[in-house]
């Protein structure tokens, strides 16, 4: 499983997958890297726009990161080329703000991912806004 924009705490840390890789451009403290090592997650400090791999991942996770990136479309293109299945959750129609340099929209995510995600308004605790999610076929999808 590959986690794009894994941040300092990836869902992969709870996974029992045989191979777990997290890609994130941030330079986290050594204790974050040690925690990833202890959880069996290979942390790759790199931008997902420019990270390339020959590997094929059964699943790729993209959650709550694309609005922070330089080129979300290119990230999705990269992920499509190395995956069987892509699971996405992103906030959409949130506008531009500090740290959120893209205002994502469902129609562009659908176009980039080659499928149709679902959108709905969420209001649970601190999570409030229009959300987009779905499961999409990568180029290596096998039924």
Long-range contacts (C-beta under 8 A, 24 or more apart in sequence): 1-57, 1-58, 1-59, 1-60, 1-61, 2-57, 2-59, 2-60, 2-61, 2-79, 2-82, 2-83, 3-41, 3-60, 3-61, 4-48, 4-60, 4-61, 4-62, 4-65, 4-75, 4-79, 5-48, 5-62, 5-63, 5-64, 5-65, 5-66, 5-68, 5-69, 6-41, 6-43, 7-65, 8-32, 9-35, 10-36, 10-41, 11-61, 11-63, 12-39, 12-41, 12-61, 13-39, 13-41, 17-58, 21-55, 21-57, 23-48, 23-51, 48-75, 48-78, 48-79, 49-74, 49-75, 49-78, 51-78, 52-78, 53-82, 55-82, 56-82, 56-83, 56-84, 56-140, 57-82, 57-83, 57-84, 57-138, 58-83, 58-84, 58-85, 59-83, 59-84, 59-85, 59-86, 59-87, 60-85, 60-86, 60-87, 60-138, 61-87, 62-86, 62-87, 62-88, 62-89, 62-90, 63-87, 63-88, 63-89, 63-90, 64-89, 64-90, 64-91, 65-90, 66-90, 66-102, 66-104, 67-91, 67-94, 67-100, 67-101, 67-102, 67-103, 67-104, 68-99, 68-100, 68-101, 68-102, 69-101, 69-102, 70-101, 72-102, 72-104, 72-112, 73-108, 73-112, 76-109, 76-112, 76-113, 77-112, 79-138, 80-113, 80-114, 80-138, 80-139, 81-138, 81-139, 82-138, 82-139, 82-140, 83-138, 83-139, 83-140, 83-141, 84-137, 84-138, 84-140, 84-141, 84-142, 85-135, 85-136, 85-137, 85-138, 85-141, 86-113, 86-135, 86-136, 86-137, 86-138, 87-133, 87-134, 87-135, 87-136, 88-113, 88-117, 88-132, 88-133, 88-134, 88-135, 88-136, 89-131, 89-132, 89-133, 90-131, 90-132, 90-133, 91-129, 91-130, 91-131, 91-132, 92-119, 92-130, 92-131, 92-132, 93-129, 93-130, 94-129, 94-130, 104-132, 106-132
